[in-house]
Amino acid sequence: MNVGNHSCESLKDLREYQHYMYAVVYSVILAPGLLGNGLAIWVFRVYVKETKKAVVFMMNLAVADLLQVLSLPLRIYYYLKNTWPFGHPLCMICFYLKYVNMYASVYFLVCVSIRRCELIMCPLRYNSSRRKRDMLICAFGWLLVCLGCLPFPLLRNPSGVLINKSNEATVEATTPISPVCFAELPMRPVSIPAAWALLILAELLGFIIPLILVLACTFWTAGSLRKTTAGAFPDRGEKRRALRMVLSCAVVFLLCFAPYHATMPLDFLAKSNALSSCTLRDMIFRCHPIALCLASLNCSLDPLMYYFTTDEFRRRLSKPEIVEGITFSRRLSCITGEEDQEED
């Protein structure tokens, strides 16, 4: 933990508290996150060309979640062993993936909400060309998120620091103590105006504007239930399913990302020694890790959202569908094998 002000009490208990919390939470979400997002990608790759219900965006959301889940074993090892023996580059990759996942999830949750709302409000506007546009939107989103998250690893000191447990002081990397990683790496020197500019930009583009869009889609979709439609327009059952999807996006958004972005400015103030109260700083250092754990929880919540709000997802995971799919694949293999023999 990069804290320059040592006038407060010892930070040993605080560091142990954070490591224990991270290890427990990441261990809990590892298995369901890996299984749920792996199944989601398997399901969505089948329906990506068969339906227009934001499947492209949900598939990319599952990929973002899976990327973070794959980095969790190394994080768990670090928080259990209090050491990082895997080298600085891998530390930075895992650190970077954490924020790429968070903001990719924010981006694609907004895309899912907008697409479902659009299909309810203007169903006749969607066609095959729009499906291709969705692919471009996903590519643009990945590029935007990957570039936007670069400051997180770049602002960390590449030399690293080591924690001397005898006096809890931050010492140079030449001391033979266990190396640190992730948020405990020291920050590069950054001017206060530049730091505040990055912080405001992250809050505005990464949370406030997406939150407004998700809430607006929720209200518009809910309002469409009061309107009577006919013909090619969606019925009330379809509107209710769309509302469940948009509401689920809003719940995941508020539960996972709102606490983190509420505590991020406070954490910045505490780590920059702008707060003189040791009690307030200690409270922030204990609350911010909880918010960070909630942000990681979306890896497990997103697959639940797919299952309870997407008909295609439930059908594909039902036992008859799986058996039929396996049987069809075997028959197709047999037919292909027979054709190859005839050609020979």
Sequence and secondary structure as in RCSB ss.txt:
>XXXX:A:sequence
MNVGNHSCESLKDLREYQHYMYAVVYSVILAPGLLGNGLAIWVFRVYVKETKKAVVFMMNLAVADLLQVLSLPLR
IYYYLKNTWPFGHPLCMICFYLKYVNMYASVYFLVCVSIRRCELIMCPLRYNSSRRKRDMLICAFGWLLVCLGCL
PFPLLRNPSGVLINKSNEATVEATTPISPVCFAELPMRPVSIPAAWALLILAELLGFIIPLILVLACTFWTAGSL
RKTTAGAFPDRGEKRRALRMVLSCAVVFLLCFAPYHATMPLDFLAKSNALSSCTLRDMIFRCHPIALCLASLNCS
LDPLMYYFTTDEFRRRLSKPEIVEGITFSRRLSCITGEEDQEED
>XXXX:A:secstr
      SSS SHHHHHHHHHHHHHHHHHHHHHHHHHHHHHHHHHHHHTTT  SSHHHHHHHHHHHHHHHHHHHHH
HHHHHHT   S HHHHHHHHHHHHHHHHHHHHHHHHHHHHHHHHHH GGG  HHHHHHHHHHHHHHHHHHHHHTT
HHHHTB TT  EEETTTTEEE TTSSS B  GGGS B    HHHHHHHHHHHHIIIIIHHHHHHHHHHHHHHHHT
TS   TTS  HHHHHHHHHHHHHHHHHIIIIIHHHHHHHHHHHHHHTT    HHHHHHHHHHHHHHHHHHHTHHH
HHHHHHHHH HHHHHHHSHHHHHHHHHHHHHHHHHHHHHHHHH 
